Structures are given as C-alpha cells and as structure tokens.
Amino acid sequence: MSAPHTVGFKTGERNIFLHLLTACNLSCAHCYINPREHGSSMLTREQLASWIRLFHDPAKESNIVFLGGEPTMHPDLVYGIEVAKSCGYAVTVDTNGYLFHDFLERVTPDHLDYLSFSLDGPDPEINDPIRGEGVFGVCTANLKKAVDRGISTSLIYTVSSRNIDGLERMVPLLKELGVKRFFIQVIGLRGKSATSAKSDETPLQVDPNRWLEVVPMVAEEVSRQGITVIYPKVFLDKTEIFECAGNVAENFFIFPNGRVYQCPLCEDYPIHSYEIRNDKLVKVEGLTEERFFKLDIAEGCVMNKLLQPDTIVYDDSGEPVHRVSCCLLKQRLEK
C-alpha cells in the first residue's frame, strides 16, 4: 500500500461538473442545490449537446461529471453521455442509486468511466435518516446490478457529525459491493446544510481533530482492500503551500439556469464567474468569485473563512491551528 499523496491541480486538465436539472426524487438533509440560485429548469436535449461541446477542448484532458438533482431523471442523459464520449471526455455519472429511465439497461461499460453512487451510512439506520427511508436498500441493490453488468462503480460518502461514527464500518461493505473507488467528502455549508446550520444546535461539520483521527485511518483500511480512496485534504501542514484551484486549474460547475462557477463554496451566492448566454460562455463583470481567489490570508481558503468559519480553530495567540486547503485539493490512496 502506498502512502497517501496529494493530488495536485493538473495543468491543462479540464473538469466539467454539469448539472442537467435541479429536480430530485430525494430530499437529502445536506443537499447543496439551491433553486433560488440554480434555477428549477431542466436542460433541453439541444442545450445538453451544445453545452457539452462548449466546454470541450481537444488540446486538454477533459473530464465531465453529470449531476443533478438526480441526473438519471433526465430523459436524455444517455444521449448526453454519447455526445460527451464522441468529444473524448472521460465520463462519470453521479447518482443517488434509483437509476430512472431504465438507465442500467441503456448503457454499457463503454459508455461510462464511472457510475458513482451516493451513500451516507454503512446501514439503513445511519443512511436513511439522512437520505430518506428505504434509500439504502435501493442504492446498494442497484450498485450490485451495475457491478454485475461490468460497469466501473464508485461510492461517495459525505462525512458529517451525523455519520462519521459509521465511516469505519463502510470498509467491509465496500468490499462486498465491489466498488473500485471510494470518495470521502466533507460536508459543505451550502444549500440545505447552510439553512440547518443556523437552526440546529448540533453542528453538522466535524471537529478538525475528529476528522484527522478518523478519516485517514479509514482511508488506509479501505485501500488495503484494493480500493482506491480519494478524500479532501482539508487541513494543510505548516510546511505546505496554499493554492486556490480558481487560480491554477480549470473547474467549471454549471447549472441549468446558465450560471457557471469555479468554486463550489460560492454556489449559494450570485458571484459566479461566467454565464452561458445563447450557448456561448460569457465572463461576468463586477464582484465575482474570482476577486476572492487572489486574497492571501493566514487561514488558507478565503471562501471557507467567509462562508463557514466554524471549521477554523485558533490557538491562544489568535493564529489558526490549521490552514484550510482549497476544497478541490484531494488526497489519493491506493494499494
């Protein structure tokens, strides 16, 4: 097993996160979709093809992730995948596991680089209060079907104070399900999470010491099973230099109303860098997220300091104990 290594921002790589719609059949407690900012529409078949091609650059390695809401609720998802593949994208679909429109019957392993399922607990007792009654059973059953069909699968676990105690018990389940990649995500205070954080006495975010105690240890255990693990760096060592992906990488988070962000932490606010107008990418003028990316502060990520400061712990002298890394900086661990 290799030691965890930081996955740096690759020069020339483009990562396209395309939200096809904002509708979903579930109502997860930590859903980040904000209809006021992201709209409530669905891309038309024509928009889907046009926007996929709009962000493709044949000179660069390009990854596209189809998202929602729930992307399999879009009747033209398979068509979109075929367009993306014809452009040369590496294609991932993120799903809650319900797989609408006979999705599994309409795709082959050649369509997808990964089909990524979301699960937030090792059993229904932890997962279903977060994602909905009966979701654990449906998601795991469909994940097994995907594996049986030869589709490469991954699983996403969003860590919060409500489910971190169940993370270690994911290890045998991942092996049983046959997934190839495991993504551990830190909960962000946006969408529903931002709303509940203001009214709930119990913080959703995990204490830094608890995160550092649990997450790397579980990642090592998972990698010993031959499963690749990817998780956010979150906290920088004192010797590590802070970099903002907005300054050095190409990441585009696209919503059906045409807003295009470069930083997912900004998605609750109308400070997006670009808009799609008449199928063209237009740079937004004025106070946008890009203005913040260039600020250098002791705490690391300026957007984290502004939007979710409870993640930062200070020592007696007022200095941050840990610098918070860019939310797009990842650790990778594989056997």
C-alpha positions as CSV (number, residue, x, y, z in Angstrom):
1,M,0.0,0.0,0.0
2,S,1.3,3.4,-1.0
3,A,1.3,6.4,1.4
4,P,-1.4,9.0,0.8
5,H,-0.3,11.6,-1.7
6,T,-1.8,14.9,-2.5
7,V,-3.4,15.1,-6.0
8,G,-2.2,18.4,-7.3
9,F,-4.1,20.6,-9.8
10,K,-3.1,19.4,-13.2
11,T,-2.0,21.9,-15.8
12,G,-4.2,21.6,-18.9
13,E,-6.9,19.4,-17.3
14,R,-10.5,20.5,-17.5
15,N,-13.1,19.2,-15.1
16,I,-16.7,19.9,-16.1
17,F,-19.5,19.4,-13.5
18,L,-22.7,19.6,-15.5
19,H,-26.0,19.8,-13.6
20,L,-28.6,18.7,-16.0
21,L,-31.5,19.6,-13.8
22,T,-32.1,20.5,-10.1
23,A,-35.1,18.2,-9.5
24,C,-34.6,15.1,-7.4
25,N,-36.7,12.2,-6.1
26,L,-35.0,12.5,-2.7
27,S,-34.7,15.3,-0.1
28,C,-31.3,14.7,1.5
29,A,-30.5,16.6,4.6
30,H,-27.3,18.0,3.2
31,C,-28.4,18.7,-0.4
32,Y,-26.5,21.6,-1.8
33,I,-28.9,22.5,-4.6
34,N,-30.4,26.0,-4.1
35,P,-33.3,26.6,-6.5
36,R,-33.1,30.3,-5.9
37,E,-29.6,30.4,-7.2
38,H,-29.5,27.4,-9.5
39,G,-33.0,27.6,-11.0
40,S,-35.6,24.8,-11.3
41,S,-35.3,24.1,-15.0
42,M,-34.0,21.1,-17.0
43,L,-31.6,21.3,-19.9
44,T,-33.2,20.6,-23.2
45,R,-31.8,18.0,-25.5
46,E,-30.3,20.7,-27.7
47,Q,-28.8,22.6,-24.7
48,L,-27.3,19.4,-23.4
49,A,-25.4,18.7,-26.6
50,S,-24.4,22.3,-27.1
51,W,-23.1,22.9,-23.6
52,I,-21.1,19.6,-23.6
53,R,-19.4,20.7,-26.8
54,L,-19.0,24.3,-25.5
55,F,-16.6,23.2,-22.7
56,H,-14.7,20.6,-24.6
57,D,-11.1,21.5,-25.5
58,P,-9.4,18.7,-27.6
59,A,-6.0,20.0,-26.6
60,K,-6.7,19.3,-22.9
61,E,-7.5,16.2,-20.8
62,S,-11.2,16.7,-20.2
63,N,-13.4,15.0,-17.5
64,I,-17.2,15.5,-17.3
65,V,-19.4,14.6,-14.4
66,F,-23.2,14.6,-15.0
67,L,-25.1,15.7,-11.9
68,G,-28.5,16.9,-10.7
69,G,-30.6,16.9,-8.7
70,E,-30.7,13.4,-9.9
71,P,-29.2,13.1,-13.4
72,T,-30.9,9.8,-14.3
73,M,-34.3,11.7,-14.1
74,H,-33.2,13.5,-17.3
75,P,-34.7,11.6,-20.2
76,D,-31.7,12.5,-22.5
77,L,-28.9,11.5,-20.1
78,V,-27.8,8.6,-22.3
79,Y,-27.8,10.8,-25.3
80,G,-25.6,13.3,-23.4
81,I,-23.2,10.6,-22.4
82,E,-22.9,9.6,-26.1
83,V,-22.2,13.2,-27.1
84,A,-19.6,13.5,-24.4
85,K,-17.8,10.3,-25.4
86,S,-17.8,11.4,-29.0
87,C,-15.9,14.5,-27.9
88,G,-13.3,12.4,-26.0
89,Y,-14.4,13.2,-22.4
90,A,-13.9,10.8,-19.5
91,V,-17.5,10.4,-18.3
92,T,-18.8,10.0,-14.8
93,V,-22.5,10.0,-13.7
94,D,-23.2,10.8,-10.0
95,T,-26.5,9.1,-8.9
96,N,-28.5,8.6,-5.7
97,G,-29.0,5.0,-6.9
98,Y,-32.6,5.0,-8.2
99,L,-31.5,4.9,-11.8
100,F,-34.5,6.2,-13.6
101,H,-35.5,5.7,-17.3
102,D,-34.1,2.2,-17.3
103,F,-30.6,3.7,-17.1
104,L,-28.7,0.5,-16.5
105,E,-30.4,-1.3,-19.4
106,R,-29.5,1.6,-21.8
107,V,-25.7,1.9,-21.0
108,T,-22.7,-0.4,-21.4
109,P,-19.3,-0.3,-19.7
110,D,-18.1,1.5,-22.8
111,H,-20.4,4.4,-22.1
112,L,-19.1,5.2,-18.6
113,D,-15.7,5.6,-17.0
114,Y,-17.5,5.5,-13.6
115,L,-21.0,5.3,-12.3
116,S,-20.8,6.9,-8.9
117,F,-23.4,6.2,-6.1
118,S,-24.0,8.3,-3.0
119,L,-24.4,6.6,0.3
120,D,-24.1,8.2,3.7
121,G,-24.0,5.2,6.1
122,P,-23.0,1.6,6.3
123,D,-26.6,0.5,7.1
124,P,-30.1,1.9,6.9
125,E,-30.0,3.1,10.5
126,I,-27.4,5.7,9.6
127,N,-28.0,6.3,5.9
128,D,-31.8,6.6,5.7
129,P,-32.4,9.3,8.3
130,I,-30.0,11.5,6.1
131,R,-31.1,10.4,2.6
132,G,-34.6,9.0,3.0
133,E,-36.4,5.9,4.1
134,G,-35.6,2.8,2.0
135,V,-32.7,4.5,0.2
136,F,-30.0,2.3,1.5
137,G,-31.7,-0.9,0.1
138,V,-32.4,0.6,-3.3
139,C,-29.0,2.2,-3.7
140,T,-27.0,-0.9,-2.7
141,A,-29.2,-3.2,-4.9
142,N,-28.7,-1.1,-8.0
143,L,-25.0,-0.7,-7.3
144,K,-24.7,-4.5,-7.3
145,K,-26.5,-4.7,-10.6
146,A,-24.1,-2.2,-12.1
147,V,-21.1,-4.2,-10.9
148,D,-22.7,-7.4,-12.3
149,R,-23.0,-5.6,-15.7
150,G,-19.3,-4.8,-15.7
151,I,-19.7,-1.1,-15.1
152,S,-16.9,0.5,-13.0
153,T,-18.6,1.9,-9.9
154,S,-17.5,4.3,-7.2
155,L,-19.2,5.4,-4.0
156,I,-19.4,8.8,-2.3
157,Y,-19.8,9.2,1.4
158,T,-20.4,12.8,2.7
159,V,-19.0,13.0,6.2
160,S,-20.8,15.0,8.8
161,S,-21.3,14.8,12.6
162,R,-24.4,12.6,11.9
163,N,-22.5,9.8,10.2
164,I,-18.7,10.0,10.9
165,D,-19.1,7.2,13.6
166,G,-20.3,4.9,10.8
167,L,-17.4,5.6,8.4
168,E,-15.2,2.7,9.6
169,R,-18.0,0.2,9.1
170,M,-18.0,1.1,5.4
171,V,-14.8,-0.9,4.9
172,P,-16.4,-4.4,4.7
173,L,-19.5,-3.0,2.8
174,L,-17.3,-1.5,0.1
175,K,-15.6,-4.8,-0.4
176,E,-18.9,-6.7,-0.5
177,L,-20.4,-4.3,-3.1
178,G,-17.4,-4.5,-5.4
179,V,-16.8,-0.7,-5.9
180,K,-13.5,0.4,-7.4
181,R,-13.2,3.9,-5.9
182,F,-14.3,5.4,-2.6
183,F,-14.8,9.2,-2.3
184,I,-14.9,10.6,1.2
185,Q,-16.3,14.1,1.1
186,V,-16.5,16.8,3.8
187,I,-19.9,18.4,4.2
188,G,-20.1,21.9,3.0
189,L,-22.4,24.5,4.5
190,R,-24.5,25.4,1.4
191,G,-28.0,24.7,0.3
192,K,-29.9,22.8,3.0
193,S,-26.8,22.4,5.1
194,A,-26.4,26.1,5.4
195,T,-30.0,26.6,6.4
196,S,-30.0,23.8,9.0
197,A,-26.6,25.0,10.4
198,K,-28.3,28.2,11.5
199,S,-31.2,26.5,13.3
200,D,-29.7,23.2,14.6
201,E,-27.9,23.2,17.9
202,T,-25.7,20.3,16.8
203,P,-23.1,21.4,14.2
204,L,-23.1,19.3,11.0
205,Q,-19.4,19.9,10.4
206,V,-16.9,17.6,12.1
207,D,-14.3,18.9,14.6
208,P,-10.9,19.1,12.9
209,N,-9.3,16.7,15.4
210,R,-12.1,14.2,14.9
211,W,-11.7,14.4,11.1
212,L,-7.9,13.9,11.3
213,E,-8.4,11.0,13.8
214,V,-10.9,9.1,11.7
215,V,-10.7,9.8,8.0
216,P,-7.1,9.0,7.2
217,M,-7.3,5.8,9.3
218,V,-10.4,4.6,7.4
219,A,-8.9,5.5,4.1
220,E,-5.9,3.3,4.9
221,E,-8.2,0.4,5.8
222,V,-10.2,0.8,2.6
223,S,-7.1,0.9,0.4
224,R,-5.9,-2.4,2.0
225,Q,-8.9,-3.9,0.3
226,G,-7.6,-2.9,-3.1
227,I,-10.0,0.0,-3.4
228,T,-8.7,3.5,-4.4
229,V,-9.7,6.1,-1.9
230,I,-9.9,9.9,-2.6
231,Y,-10.7,12.4,0.1
232,P,-10.3,16.1,0.6
233,K,-7.0,17.4,2.0
234,V,-9.0,19.9,4.2
235,F,-6.1,20.8,6.5
236,L,-2.6,21.8,5.4
237,D,0.6,21.0,7.3
238,K,2.6,24.1,8.2
239,T,5.2,23.3,5.5
240,E,2.6,23.1,2.8
241,I,1.8,26.0,0.5
242,F,-1.9,27.0,0.0
243,E,-3.1,27.1,-3.6
244,C,-6.6,28.0,-4.8
245,A,-7.9,25.9,-7.7
246,G,-9.6,29.0,-9.0
247,N,-6.2,30.5,-9.8
248,V,-4.4,27.4,-11.2
249,A,-6.9,24.9,-12.6
250,E,-9.9,24.7,-14.8
251,N,-13.0,23.6,-13.0
252,F,-16.5,24.6,-14.1
253,F,-19.6,24.0,-12.1
254,I,-22.5,24.5,-14.5
255,F,-26.2,24.9,-13.5
256,P,-29.4,24.8,-15.7
257,N,-30.0,28.5,-15.3
258,G,-26.7,29.1,-17.1
259,R,-24.6,30.1,-14.1
260,V,-21.0,28.8,-14.2
261,Y,-18.9,28.8,-11.0
262,Q,-15.3,27.9,-10.5
263,C,-15.6,27.3,-6.7
264,P,-18.3,25.1,-5.2
265,L,-18.3,27.0,-2.0
266,C,-19.6,30.0,-3.8
267,E,-22.7,28.3,-5.3
268,D,-25.2,29.8,-2.7
269,Y,-24.4,33.3,-4.0
270,P,-24.7,35.2,-7.3
271,I,-21.0,35.7,-7.6
272,H,-20.4,33.2,-10.5
273,S,-17.5,33.8,-12.9
274,Y,-19.4,33.0,-16.1
275,E,-22.8,32.7,-17.6
276,I,-23.9,30.7,-20.7
277,R,-25.9,33.1,-22.9
278,N,-27.1,31.9,-26.3
279,D,-24.9,28.8,-26.0
280,K,-21.8,31.0,-25.5
281,L,-19.6,31.3,-22.4
282,V,-19.6,34.9,-21.2
283,K,-17.4,36.3,-18.4
284,V,-19.4,38.1,-15.7
285,E,-18.2,41.6,-14.8
286,G,-18.3,43.1,-11.3
287,L,-17.8,41.4,-7.9
288,T,-17.4,37.7,-8.7
289,E,-15.8,34.8,-7.0
290,E,-12.5,35.4,-8.9
291,R,-11.9,38.6,-6.9
292,F,-11.7,36.5,-3.7
293,F,-9.4,33.7,-5.1
294,K,-6.4,36.0,-5.1
295,L,-6.7,37.0,-1.5
296,D,-3.9,35.6,0.7
297,I,-4.9,35.0,4.4
298,A,-3.4,33.1,7.3
299,E,-6.4,30.7,7.4
300,G,-5.8,29.5,3.8
301,C,-9.1,29.3,1.8
302,V,-10.7,32.7,1.9
303,M,-14.1,31.4,0.9
304,N,-14.0,28.9,3.8
305,K,-13.1,31.8,6.1
306,L,-16.0,33.9,4.8
307,L,-18.7,31.2,4.5
308,Q,-18.0,28.5,7.0
309,P,-15.6,29.9,9.6
310,D,-16.5,27.3,12.2
311,T,-14.1,24.9,10.5
312,I,-11.2,27.1,11.7
313,V,-9.6,26.6,15.1
314,Y,-7.3,29.2,16.6
315,D,-4.6,28.9,19.2
316,D,-4.2,31.2,22.2
317,S,-2.2,33.7,20.2
318,G,-5.0,34.0,17.6
319,E,-3.2,32.1,14.9
320,P,-5.1,29.3,13.0
321,V,-4.0,25.8,14.2
322,H,-4.5,24.5,10.7
323,R,-4.7,26.3,7.3
324,V,-7.7,25.1,5.4
325,S,-6.9,23.9,2.0
326,C,-8.8,24.5,-1.2
327,C,-11.8,22.3,-1.2
328,L,-10.8,20.8,-4.5
329,L,-7.4,19.6,-3.3
330,K,-7.5,15.9,-2.7
331,Q,-5.6,13.0,-1.1
332,R,-5.4,9.8,-3.0
333,L,-4.6,6.4,-1.5
334,E,-4.3,3.1,-3.3
335,K,-2.9,-0.3,-2.7
